[in-house]
Amino acid sequence: MLKNTSWFLAVMPLLAACQPTVKVEAPDKPIEINLNVNIKLEIQKDVKQAIAKNKDIF
């Protein structure tokens, strides 16, 4: 029983030293977000003509 206990006590510091660590650090450079948005609105000629004829309903 003493042999098993001494082996366990000898190995425990080594296992404790092998635990992974996690580092959380702020980045050196600012975070850059590029949003390339292209919004194109096309109104057909018929719709333009209908709006022009009926200005009072809008």
Secondary structure, DSSP 8 states (H G I E B T S, - for coil): -HHHHHHHHHHHHHHHHT---------SS---------------HHHHHHHHHTGGG-
